[in-house]
C-alpha cells in the first residue's frame, strides 16, 4: 500500500491549475473497492476517497461532519457507470497524522475482508469508530483514565477465558454504562490502585455500587505497580488482548469500538508510555453494610458525589474472583 502521506505530497506538487473537485492517486485495492489519496480542489485539503460499486452504497450514510473531517457519499462526476464513492475530507490540518492512520485502517479492513460486501461494511465501521473517537476531547486520556483502562482490560481478559470472547466483550460497557461490565448474572465495577499510593479505591458515582437482589454488584480491584522491567504500557495491554481475540475478527471490531468510545485508538498508543505490572486482582460483593455512600442518603440538590474506600474496610466482603470473573490471564504475568 502506497503511503498516503507520500501521495498527498505528490498531489500537492502537481495541483496547480487543477479544476475544482478531487485530484487522486490510487493507494490500495481490495475486492471491488479502491482507496485513493486525494486533495480537494480548491484548497488542497487532504482527503481519502473510497470507490465502490453503487450496489454497495451505504444507504444510511449520506453525510457525517466531525471537528476533524467530513464524510460524503455521492455519485461523483467522472466515476465509471455503476460506481459511487465515499469522500473523507480533512478540515483540521493538525489532525493529518491521525488522518493517515484512518486511511491505513480502512485499507487494511477491506483488504482483509472476505467479500465486497464485507469490505464495504468494514469501511463504514472504521469511519464510525473514528467519528466516535474524535467526539471526545483530543487531549487524550488522563493518567487516571489510562490506569482505569488497564484495569478494565485486565478484568476483560479474565472474562474472555470464563465466558468466551463474544459474551465478555459485549459485557464490557466502556463509556456507555454505569458500571464497567454487565455480565449475564451480575455487574462488575472495576477500580485500580497503585501500590505506592495506598490500598484505597475512589468511587466516582455512588450509583456504581447500587445493586438489587436479583442482580448483585461486585467491585473488582486491580493493583498496579510501576515497572520498567516487567510492566506493560496501555498500548501493549491492548495489543495483548487483540492477540487473544485474533481468531474472531468481528469481536476485535467490537473491542476497538469500545476503546474508541473510551477515547483510545491504536494510532495514539505512543502517548501512553508508563509501564505497569498487575500484581493483584481482588473481588468484593457489594451487600448489606458494605462501606459506601448510598444514593438514598444523598440529600436533594447535592451533585457530584464521590468517595474513597479502604480495602481493609471491605475485606469481609471478599468474593471468589476466579469463580466469578475467571482465571488470571498472561497479562497478569507481566
Secondary structure as GFF3:
##gff-version 3
##sequence-region A 1 334
A	DSSP	alpha_helix	4	13	.	.	.	ID=ss1
A	DSSP	beta_strand	21	30	.	.	.	ID=ss2
A	DSSP	beta_strand	33	41	.	.	.	ID=ss3
A	DSSP	beta_strand	45	53	.	.	.	ID=ss4
A	DSSP	three_ten_helix	54	56	.	.	.	ID=ss5
A	DSSP	beta_strand	63	65	.	.	.	ID=ss6
A	DSSP	beta_strand	69	74	.	.	.	ID=ss7
A	DSSP	beta_strand	83	90	.	.	.	ID=ss8
A	DSSP	three_ten_helix	93	95	.	.	.	ID=ss9
A	DSSP	alpha_helix	96	112	.	.	.	ID=ss10
A	DSSP	alpha_helix	116	135	.	.	.	ID=ss11
A	DSSP	alpha_helix	143	163	.	.	.	ID=ss12
A	DSSP	alpha_helix	165	171	.	.	.	ID=ss13
A	DSSP	beta_strand	181	182	.	.	.	ID=ss14
A	DSSP	beta_strand	187	194	.	.	.	ID=ss15
A	DSSP	three_ten_helix	195	197	.	.	.	ID=ss16
A	DSSP	beta_strand	200	203	.	.	.	ID=ss17
A	DSSP	three_ten_helix	206	209	.	.	.	ID=ss18
A	DSSP	beta_strand	217	226	.	.	.	ID=ss19
A	DSSP	alpha_helix	234	245	.	.	.	ID=ss20
A	DSSP	alpha_helix	249	262	.	.	.	ID=ss21
A	DSSP	three_ten_helix	266	271	.	.	.	ID=ss22
A	DSSP	beta_strand	276	286	.	.	.	ID=ss23
A	DSSP	three_ten_helix	295	297	.	.	.	ID=ss24
A	DSSP	beta_strand	307	310	.	.	.	ID=ss25
A	DSSP	three_ten_helix	311	317	.	.	.	ID=ss26
A	DSSP	alpha_helix	321	325	.	.	.	ID=ss27
A	DSSP	three_ten_helix	330	333	.	.	.	ID=ss28
###
